[in-house]
Amino acid sequence: IPDTDSIGFTGVTGGSRTTYTTGLAAYNAAHKLVVELKDRVANLWETEVANVQFAEATFTANGDSIGIQELAGKLDPTGGPATSTSSVNLAEAGNAYGVHICDLEVDLATGKTDVVRYTAIQDVGKAVHPQYAEGQIQGGAVQGIGWALNEEYFIVDDGSMSNKSFLDYRMPTSLDMPMIDTIMVEVPNPLHPYGVRGVGEVPICPPLSATTQAVKAATGKSYYELPVKPGRIIEALNGD
């Protein structure tokens, strides 16, 4: 468990920043480590640091070469283990973009809404782990659909929340949702060495509008308050 009293301030694991920021910190730390190891190689071979080159996990200088694994076994005489650190506090992370398409059916007698197909298209920059990126898009879309159709707080007179358990707070489950179709567009982010963009926050926002507009198309009525639950749909259809 991290001891927050003994470490400096660090941002949360969230906000579309984890892969972007920690990945960049690891990238910078690795480059610093290469600089340190070049100095160690120069020490071993008694040559100038400027003569040492690094490519494909191998250091070379004046016709000699040594791999990282072999070099690791020879570090003690040069000053012990080589270490590197990097701290990243980014002022900007690059924009992210998404388009969502919602297909649904509304029972005009009861106001019940069923999402029958949902497609999320997103520019993810470079998908470092495509399956994880897809999962974030799908999870965000489902969360947004929940906000659009079901989720709300019921506050009673004493200020407490009456639907504070998962039994009463209506979130969508796998039984409510179709498979969320995802289309990942990979346009590298020029602000990151590997083109990474934040993925997690974007898919939460479009479902509120996409779902509400789909309900409007199905019922012919506009809705200005969320969630668009069955009662509100019936009221709109009845002109209340």
Residue pairs with C-beta under 8 A, 6 or more apart in sequence:
11 17
11 21
14 200
15 198
15 200
15 201
16 93
16 96
16 197
16 198
16 199
16 200
16 201
16 202
17 90
17 93
17 198
18 200
19 128
19 196
19 198
19 199
20 90
20 93
20 94
20 192
20 196
20 197
20 198
21 88
21 90
21 93
22 88
23 128
23 192
23 194
23 196
24 88
24 90
24 192
24 193
24 196
25 86
25 87
25 88
26 86
27 193
27 194
28 86
28 88
29 84
29 85
29 86
30 84
32 84
32 85
32 86
33 82
33 83
33 84
34 54
36 82
36 83
36 84
37 54
37 59
37 68
37 71
37 82
38 49
38 52
38 54
38 59
39 49
40 71
40 75
40 78
40 79
40 82
41 52
41 59
41 61
41 66
41 71
42 48
42 49
42 51
42 52
42 61
43 78
43 79
44 66
44 74
44 77
44 78
45 52
45 61
45 62
45 64
47 61
47 62
51 61
51 62
52 59
52 60
52 61
53 59
53 60
53 61
54 60
57 67
57 68
58 65
58 66
58 67
58 68
59 65
59 66
59 67
59 68
59 71
66 74
75 81
75 82
92 191
93 189
93 191
93 197
93 198
94 125
94 189
94 190
94 191
94 192
94 197
94 198
95 197
96 122
96 123
96 124
96 125
96 197
96 198
96 199
96 201
96 202
97 122
97 123
97 202
98 120
98 121
98 122
98 123
98 137
98 202
98 203
98 205
98 206
99 120
99 121
99 122
99 206
100 118
100 119
100 120
100 121
100 141
100 203
100 206
100 207
100 210
101 118
101 119
101 121
101 210
102 115
102 117
102 118
102 145
102 207
102 210
102 211
102 213
102 214
103 115
103 116
103 117
103 118
103 214
104 113
104 114
104 115
104 116
104 211
104 214
104 215
104 218
105 113
105 114
105 116
105 218
106 112
106 113
106 114
106 215
106 218
106 219
106 233
107 113
107 114
108 219
108 237
110 230
110 234
111 229
111 230
111 231
111 232
111 233
111 234
111 237
112 230
113 149
113 215
113 228
113 230
113 233
115 145
115 149
115 176
115 177
115 178
115 211
116 178
117 178
117 181
118 141
118 145
118 177
118 178
118 180
118 181
118 207
119 180
119 181
119 182
119 183
120 137
120 138
120 140
120 141
120 180
120 181
120 182
120 183
120 203
120 206
121 182
121 183
121 185
122 137
122 182
122 183
122 184
122 185
122 199
122 202
122 203
123 185
123 186
123 187
123 197
124 133
124 137
124 184
124 185
124 186
124 197
124 199
125 186
125 187
125 188
125 189
125 192
125 195
125 196
125 197
126 186
126 188
126 189
126 192
126 194
126 195
126 196
126 197
127 133
127 184
127 186
127 199
128 194
128 196
130 184
133 184
133 199
134 182
134 184
136 199
136 200
136 203
137 180
137 182
137 184
137 199
137 202
137 203
138 180
138 182
138 203
139 203
140 200
140 201
140 202
140 203
140 204
141 180
141 203
141 204
141 206
141 207
142 172
142 177
142 180
143 204
143 207
144 203
144 204
144 205
144 206
144 207
144 208
144 211
145 172
145 177
145 207
145 211
146 170
146 171
146 172
147 207
147 208
147 226
147 227
148 207
148 208
148 211
148 212
148 226
148 227
148 228
149 172
149 211
149 227
149 228
149 229
150 170
150 171
150 172
150 227
150 229
151 169
151 170
151 171
151 227
152 226
152 227
152 229
153 161
153 163
154 161
154 162
154 163
155 161
155 162
156 162
162 168
163 169
163 170
186 195
187 195
188 194
188 195
189 195
189 196
189 197
208 226
211 228
212 223
212 226
212 228
215 223
215 228
215 233
216 222
216 223
219 233
219 236
219 237
221 233
221 236
221 237
222 236
223 232
223 233
223 236
225 232
